[in-house]
Amino acid sequence: MIALMPMVRRHAVIATVILLAALASCTNHGIPKNRSIETTFPKQPQVASLGRELRVVTFNIHMEPGHKIARAVRSDPVLRAADVIFLQEVERDERQPTPCSAACELGKELGYHVAYAPGHAVEKGSHGVAILSRAPITSAEVIELPFFNVHVNSGRRVALAATIDVDGTPVTVYAVHLDNRLDVRDRRTQMIPVLIHAARQDTPIIMGGDFNTSHFTWLFHLIPIPTTTQDNYLEDLMRAHGFDTPVTNSGPTHVALAMRLDAIYTRGFKTTKFAVSDARRVSDHLALWAQMHLPPNAPATAATATTTTSSSASISASVSTAAAASAM
C-alpha cells in the first residue's frame, strides 16, 4: 500500500490538471475584431519634445476605467509628473459607437499622446497594452509574441513599440505584458521577439511592463512551484542583450505575496531614482516609476520605423535560436 502512494499522488495531480484545463477552457480568449493601433491626441499638446530628464511609469491597471486611473495619477505628485507611461491590462469597450480604451480616456483627461494595441478579445471588446507620452508619438508598431496555452486566460499577447523625441533624439519605447504561468524557458521565449526588434534599433530604449516574474515556476502551466528566481533569470537575459536593469531593488510591485512582477529596462539612459506608488490602491499592482537622464552622447539617429504588425512566423527561426541560447 505504501509503495502505491507516490503513484496515487501522481495520478491525482494528472487528474487535477485535466479537470482544471477542462474548466478553464471557457475562459480563454480569441482574437479581437479590430487589431489596429488606437491613437489619441491631446487637444493642446504639452511639448514637442521631452527633456533629457525623464520620469517614466509602468502600471498594470487591472482593467480599470480611464477616469479612475486618472484620479489615481492626479492624487500622487510623482505619477502626475510622468513624461512616459506604460500601461498593461488596458481594456476598450467596443460596444460603444466610438470606442475609447482606458488609455485613451486617461490621455484625454491628462493631455497625453496615446497609442493602444489590442492583444486579445474580451466580452466587451479588447484587452491590451498602451504607451502614453507628453510629447508626440511619431511611430508605433505591434510585435506579436509567441502563444502559450496557459489554460486560464490564454490569449494573443503583443508588445507595443513606439518612437518619441527626447531633446532632438529619437527614443524607442516598449510596453510589454508577458503571460503569467510560464516557466523560465517559456518566459524567455516570449520575450525574444521584443529583444530582436530592439537589437535593430539605433536609438536609446526604454522598456516597461508587467513581466509576471512571480515567485513561482509552473508545472503544466497550472501548478505553482516556489522558486523565487523568475526575475533573476529574466534580468540576466536583458543584460545579455545590452539592457540595464536599474529597478532591480524596487521591492514588491504587486499587493499579493510581495511579488515583483513589473520592471523598467533601459539602454542608453542613466536611472537616478526609482520607487513604487500605491496609486490609491486602484489596481492589484503598484505603479513603478523611475527618474532617468539621457546623456549628451546618446545616439542621435534611429533605424527606419514602420507601422505594420510584425509577423510571429517571420521571426520564428530567430526565436528558436535565441531561446536555445538563453537556456544554455
C-alpha angles and dihedrals in degrees: 000000000000091000090055095056098084089050091049091050091048092051090047091053092049092048091049092051092050091048094048091047091052092048092046097050091087091058096058117110134233132215115288116249091232113043097167122118113263113219128196127190127199118242089232113027112223099212139353092221135013122243122247090256107074137181112207127189132190118192135171100212096194095229094300119153120262097247090056092051090047090057090050092050093047091050093061119062091205094054092039089062095053116135096190127024127190115200132193131189090033114165133199123202103222094182088081121093091240107024116211119182123225087258090052090051091048092049092051093049096046101031102248132146107241139198118186124188118197113223109179137356124263130184095271098035131292143345124207151115134294144194123212123191135177088217123058119282102230099189138006133192135182118228116202114223126208114271121239123185100228090170096229118064093353112169148134111305124205139175122213122223121192141168125232132172121246111187092323095317120111111233126193116220129189133200112201136181117179127194119272108224101053131125120231095269094049092047090053090047092052090051097049098084089058091050092048089052092047092050089061094056123096090197137092109265138215118188125184134172155106104292092174093228094167129169090265144074115205133237111211086350087282113067116070118223114190111236107139089208106097093097093047093054094046092049089050088054092050093049090048087058095051101266129134117229099208100162098054091122096048093116123219119350096184128065093227127074093347090275121176100212102149132066147169120220126188143189119197096006131104113221114211103175140009140171143146130260125204089218090211089303089279090148139030086247128067119232111253117207137182134191111216143172131217108219119226093247094060116128112278100197131065135206114253110281124216134200098215126110115257115238116232088207092059093057099036093105091051091047092053093048095045093045091052090050092048092052093055 
